[in-house]
Amino acid sequence: MSMDRIGFIGLGNMGGRMTRRLVGAGIPVTGYDADSGAAARCGAGAAASAAEVVRGSDIVLMSLPDSRVVEAVVEGEGGVLSACRAGQVVVDLSTASASSTRRLSALLAERGVAYVDAGISGGAAAAEKGSLTLMVGGDAAAVARLAPVFAPIAAKVVVMGGSGAGHTTKLLNNFLNAVSLAATAEVMVAGKKAGLDLHRLLEVLNASSGVNFATLNRFPRIVDGDYLEGGLTGKLMTKDVVLYADLLHELGVASLNASGPLASFGLATALGYGDVISNRVVDAIGDVSGGIRLHEG
């Protein structure tokens, strides 16, 4: 097993779970989060700053809300750039802008530091079990060095290419996730209002061409009142769709389908569901469709 010392910056919903998996596998982790109690809760040694994590680690993992926060942690005062040294690997597990990722990668490369972008899929449940999918971009040697670190947290690691390729893949995946969730929420509200049995409707959808991740994994629970709390919030889902639209603008690809999920999750935020799990978009659509709920109580 690698003797690399591991640091983790950002010990929130996903970062905290990944840190627990690493610690549980016998890998000591030094962690930093704006919430000073977060390191102790996930079994990591607590650092007083991001810079302290970087100084004491060979491989630094980051799980942060968006590119603006990533940039602040990397480039800001007392950040990664100020403390890094040649030979280190920094791994960004956030959902971030690929162009920002490539810029930060070039900055760190000047210091001899490899910057690897690793988009994650599977949500809180997969993070808990160590069965995440990682889509990775960056230097091949640096990625190979990360194998012992990825093993406790991911069931599938796919190397997508150079810097930014992992984050690009993540945005493409998250957009389809947003579309399927928003569209299925609308369909389920319509099914309820039409008087259909929702379990039977899902049975049909899951054996038909309308099948998707939301019909398979989300709505069988949601129709019984279990919203699978603890996952990606409505506001974060909106942020991902905006990043997707920005990416397509940069690529010169027509973005014809972003308006649906942007409207759906924007509605959810406007109606007070922005800070709860994005699955609550079905309640927002229900609210403006005559006060419909998929379940009783």
Sequence and secondary structure as in RCSB ss.txt:
>XXXX:A:sequence
MSMDRIGFIGLGNMGGRMTRRLVGAGIPVTGYDADSGAAARCGAGAAASAAEVVRGSDIVLMSLPDSRVVEAVVE
GEGGVLSACRAGQVVVDLSTASASSTRRLSALLAERGVAYVDAGISGGAAAAEKGSLTLMVGGDAAAVARLAPVF
APIAAKVVVMGGSGAGHTTKLLNNFLNAVSLAATAEVMVAGKKAGLDLHRLLEVLNASSGVNFATLNRFPRIVDG
DYLEGGLTGKLMTKDVVLYADLLHELGVASLNASGPLASFGLATALGYGDVISNRVVDAIGDVSGGIRLHEG
>XXXX:A:secstr
     EEEE  STTHHHHHHHHHHTT  EEEE SSTTHHHHTT EE SSHHHHHHT SEEEE  SSHHHHHHHHH
STTSHHHH  TT EEEE S   HHHHHHHHHHHHTTT EEEEEEEESHHHHHHHT EEEEEES HHHHHHTHHHH
TTTEEEEEEEESTTHHHHHHHHHHHHHHHHHHHHHHHHHHHHHTT  HHHHHHHHTTSTT  HIIIIIHHHHTTT
   TTS BHHHHHHHHHHHHHHHHHHT    SSHHHHHHHHHHHHTT TTSBGGGHHHHHHHTTTS  SS  
